[in-house]
Amino acid sequence: MPPMKIARFSTPDGSESYGVIDGKNILGINGTPYKSLDYSGAVYPLHSVKLLAPCAPSKIVCLGVNYHGHAREMGHTLPTAPLIFLKPSTTVIGPEEGIIYPPMSQRVDYEAELAVVIKKSGWRISRENALSHVLGYTCFNDITARDLQKIDGQWTRAKGFDSFASIGPWIETEADPGNLIVETYLNDERKQQGNTSDLIYPVDYLIHFISHVMTLLPGDVIATGTPSGIGPMQVGDTVEIRISGIGSLKNRVIRRD
């Protein structure tokens, strides 16, 4: 498969499809992109569609404390194994959708992350074959109610609110997951900058490790952890995740009571 940007989008009539971005257009495909690309022949100008989260995962497997810099920032010792947790599928939002600030939290943080999108099912995947299970890479914001994380000890509530997993804008099928710049901009001011070369556990090992715990399915997402520089967002803020070679994911923080 040649390098491409795979997107999921909705048209003005409300229908949803996958497609491949080609310049200022998006080429529709039939079904999903996980086994093969079957072009439908439909062509849409990019300005006429709404980009959605580029996949619909059955689960999002996230990594805690997976950058050396973030471990130092938080005062953590390095984990002796990947520290994994799950976000439910109901957390997923796409580009330009609102991050809902939950009334029960007083501090909601951004966390810029590289996300890996799985293309084929796998259980107990070898490290050598791990990257053959990857469709591509995208931007991810692991939104976190930091105060609730500290109160609860375990992270389900703090990480699991609706809208707390922003994904997009598309899946880049060719990227070097071991050398990508990961950044957060809050209201156009850079707050985070790291490189995936600082990952404690790299992508191939994460796929290997996680698949020995649970079966990975097409469309599942692995969020690989955040670099140092985490911080809070307020209602009305615009947060943007940028990853070199992939693109930019932008959302606004909103209140919905």
Residue pairs with C-beta under 8 A, 6 or more apart in sequence:
1 37
1 173
3 172
3 173
3 174
4 20
4 21
4 173
4 174
5 20
5 21
5 170
5 171
5 172
5 173
5 247
6 18
6 19
6 20
6 21
6 33
6 54
6 135
6 136
6 170
6 171
6 173
7 18
7 19
7 20
7 21
7 26
7 51
7 52
7 54
7 169
7 170
7 171
8 16
8 17
8 18
8 19
8 51
8 52
8 53
8 54
8 55
8 56
8 94
9 16
9 17
9 18
9 19
9 26
9 44
9 49
9 50
9 51
9 52
10 16
10 17
10 49
10 50
10 52
11 17
11 44
11 48
11 49
12 48
12 49
16 52
17 28
17 29
17 40
17 42
18 28
18 29
18 31
18 32
18 33
19 26
19 27
19 28
19 29
19 42
19 44
20 26
20 27
20 29
20 37
20 39
21 27
21 46
21 170
24 45
24 46
24 47
25 43
25 44
25 45
25 46
26 43
26 44
26 45
26 46
26 49
27 39
27 42
27 43
28 39
28 40
28 41
28 42
28 43
28 44
29 37
29 38
29 39
29 40
30 38
30 39
30 40
31 38
32 218
32 219
33 119
33 135
33 171
34 119
34 120
34 135
34 218
34 219
35 120
50 96
51 94
51 95
51 96
51 168
51 169
51 170
52 94
52 95
52 168
53 92
53 93
53 94
53 166
53 167
53 168
54 94
54 117
54 138
54 167
54 168
54 169
54 170
54 171
55 117
55 138
55 167
55 171
55 219
55 221
56 89
56 92
56 219
57 89
57 92
57 219
57 220
57 221
58 89
58 217
58 219
58 220
59 86
59 87
59 88
59 89
59 214
59 217
59 220
59 221
60 86
60 87
60 88
60 89
60 91
60 92
60 165
60 220
60 221
60 222
60 223
61 84
61 85
61 86
61 210
61 214
61 216
61 220
61 221
61 222
61 223
62 84
62 85
62 86
62 87
62 113
62 142
62 159
62 222
62 223
62 225
63 82
63 83
63 84
63 201
63 206
63 222
63 223
63 224
63 225
64 79
64 83
64 84
64 85
64 155
64 225
65 71
65 74
65 76
65 78
65 79
65 83
65 200
65 225
66 79
66 82
66 83
66 199
66 200
66 201
66 224
66 225
66 226
67 194
67 198
67 199
67 200
67 225
67 226
67 227
67 228
68 78
68 198
68 200
69 194
69 198
69 227
69 228
70 194
70 225
70 226
70 227
70 228
70 230
71 77
71 78
71 200
72 228
73 228
73 229
73 230
78 200
79 200
81 209
82 201
82 205
82 206
82 209
82 210
84 209
84 210
84 213
85 155
85 156
85 159
86 156
87 142
87 159
87 160
87 164
87 165
87 223
88 160
90 162
91 143
91 159
91 160
91 161
91 162
91 163
91 164
91 165
92 165
92 167
93 99
93 163
93 165
93 166
93 167
93 251
94 166
94 167
94 168
94 169
95 166
95 168
95 169
95 249
95 250
95 251
96 250
96 251
96 252
97 163
97 166
97 251
98 163
98 251
98 252
98 253
98 254
98 256
99 108
99 141
99 143
99 163
99 164
99 166
99 233
99 239
99 251
99 252
99 253
99 254
100 161
100 162
100 163
100 254
100 255
100 256
101 108
101 233
101 234
101 235
101 253
101 254
101 255
102 108
102 145
102 161
103 257
104 145
104 148
105 145
105 147
105 148
105 158
106 147
107 145
107 146
107 147
107 232
108 143
108 144
108 145
108 146
108 232
108 233
108 253
109 143
109 144
109 145
109 146
109 230
109 231
109 232
109 233
110 141
110 143
110 184
110 186
110 191
110 192
110 230
110 231
110 233
110 239
110 241
111 141
111 142
111 143
111 144
111 184
111 226
111 230
112 139
112 140
112 141
112 182
112 183
112 184
112 192
112 194
112 226
112 227
112 241
112 242
112 243
113 139
113 140
113 141
113 142
113 182
113 223
113 224
113 225
113 226
113 241
114 137
114 139
114 140
114 177
114 180
114 182
114 196
114 203
114 223
114 224
114 243
114 246
115 137
115 138
115 139
115 140
115 167
115 221
115 222
115 223
115 224
116 134
116 137
116 177
116 203
116 206
116 207
116 221
116 222
116 223
116 224
117 134
117 135
117 136
117 137
117 138
117 171
117 219
117 220
117 221
118 133
118 134
118 135
118 207
118 216
118 217
118 218
118 219
118 220
118 221
118 222
119 133
119 134
119 135
119 136
119 218
120 132
120 133
120 218
121 215
121 216
121 217
121 218
122 133
122 207
122 211
122 215
122 216
123 211
123 215
123 216
124 211
124 212
125 133
125 207
125 208
125 211
125 216
126 208
127 204
127 205
127 207
127 208
130 203
130 204
130 205
130 207
130 208
130 211
131 203
131 204
131 207
133 207
133 211
133 216
134 203
134 207
135 171
135 173
135 218
136 171
136 172
136 173
136 174
136 175
137 171
137 172
137 175
137 177
137 180
137 243
137 246
138 167
138 168
138 169
138 170
138 171
138 172
138 246
138 247
138 249
139 167
139 168
139 169
139 241
139 242
139 243
139 246
139 247
139 248
139 249
140 165
140 166
140 167
140 221
140 223
140 241
140 249
141 165
141 166
141 184
141 239
141 241
141 249
141 251
142 159
142 164
142 165
142 223
142 226
143 159
143 161
143 163
143 164
143 165
143 166
144 155
144 158
144 159
144 164
144 230
145 157
145 158
145 159
145 161
145 164
146 158
146 230
146 232
148 157
148 158
149 155
149 158
149 159
152 158
165 221
165 223
166 241
166 249
166 251
167 221
167 249
168 247
168 249
169 247
169 248
169 249
170 247
172 245
172 246
172 247
175 245
175 246
176 245
177 196
177 202
177 203
177 224
178 196
178 197
178 199
178 202
178 203
179 195
179 196
179 197
180 195
180 196
180 243
180 244
180 245
180 246
181 193
181 194
181 195
181 242
181 243
181 244
182 192
182 193
182 194
182 195
182 196
182 226
182 227
182 241
182 242
182 243
183 190
183 192
183 193
183 194
183 241
183 242
183 243
184 190
184 191
184 192
184 229
184 239
184 240
184 241
184 242
185 191
185 239
185 240
185 242
186 231
186 233
186 237
186 238
186 239
186 240
187 237
187 238
188 238
188 240
191 229
191 231
192 226
192 227
192 228
192 229
192 230
193 227
193 229
194 226
194 227
194 228
194 229
195 227
196 202
196 203
196 224
198 227
199 224
199 225
200 225
201 209
203 222
203 224
206 222
206 224
207 216
207 222
210 216
210 222
216 222
233 239
233 253
234 253
235 253
235 254
235 255
236 252
236 253
237 252
237 253
238 250
238 251
238 252
238 253
239 250
239 251
239 252
239 253
240 248
240 249
240 250
240 251
241 248
241 249
241 250
242 248
242 249
